[in-house]
Amino acid sequence: MNTTTDNTSDNSSRPFGYWLKAVDRLMAQEFATAFAAEGATRRDWRSLNVVDGSAP
């Protein structure tokens, strides 16, 4: 019988999708902050990338 105690935190047992969404939200927040400082939006940035040819 295996009676070892698992000392991992709850964070390590979260599914991968949870972490993807958490990172996505943080990135969106950082982009919004950076764009607000420049008076632009994420849509503006995306449009410029399309015009520039660097977006697929």
Residue pairs with C-beta under 8 A, 6 or more apart in sequence:
28 42
31 42
31 45
32 42
35 41
35 42
35 44
35 45
46 55
49 55
